[in-house]
């Protein structure tokens, strides 16, 4: 399954927490051009065999999803501000509603490094990923550069996933039965200079559908421009 779309986000911050509402609109199927993009990457970038499963991809369907997220900083980690290596982190919970995916989750994420940035986005590519400032660092954290690692975990309760269960309004013979409970572990590192930040992350998930033989693993490269540290 492939998806192509746009997101529109609105956030309200209160110093120690942030609430985000994200509306995502897009499409699955041939109009997502996922088949063409993956084929081009395999032939021109990775030099790996072209994937042969696109003839049974999820059909085209307009998707509309609302993502609601809440993040709250972990206060006791603020006591590390004078240490050679600083720590911070947050707990989080949220839910998604729509025909692309309907689920709810709880989780946490910890960062450790030098000159931790005040502005913070979820360090991977995902739907509903935008989050701005929930940290207020002072002093050394105001440096022009930042370098840190991160690790986190999430638990999901999944009601529907178009990439597994198929579209709501069309038949799809290739669908599978999604697992209602899914866990994942995320880790990676990030570097920033002035208003540019690049992060590399890796995600490991438990089985997402019945009969799955290998656990899902994927990596993300995320670049942000324009947010001051």
HELIX and SHEET records of a PDB file:
HELIX    1   1 UNK A   29  UNK A   32  5                                   4    
HELIX    2   2 UNK A   34  UNK A   44  1                                  11    
HELIX    3   3 UNK A   54  UNK A   56  5                                   3    
HELIX    4   4 UNK A   75  UNK A   80  5                                   6    
HELIX    5   5 UNK A  139  UNK A  142  5                                   4    
HELIX    6   6 UNK A  162  UNK A  165  1                                   4    
SHEET    1   A 9 UNK A   3  UNK A  13  0                                        
SHEET    2   A 9 UNK A  17  UNK A  28 -1                                        
SHEET    3   A 9 UNK A  62  UNK A  73 -1                                        
SHEET    4   A 9 UNK A  86  UNK A  98 -1                                        
SHEET    5   A 9 UNK A 101  UNK A 114 -1                                        
SHEET    6   A 9 UNK A 145  UNK A 161 -1                                        
SHEET    7   A 9 UNK A 181  UNK A 193 -1                                        
SHEET    8   A 9 UNK A 196  UNK A 205 -1                                        
SHEET    9   A 9 UNK A 217  UNK A 225 -1                                        
END                                                                             
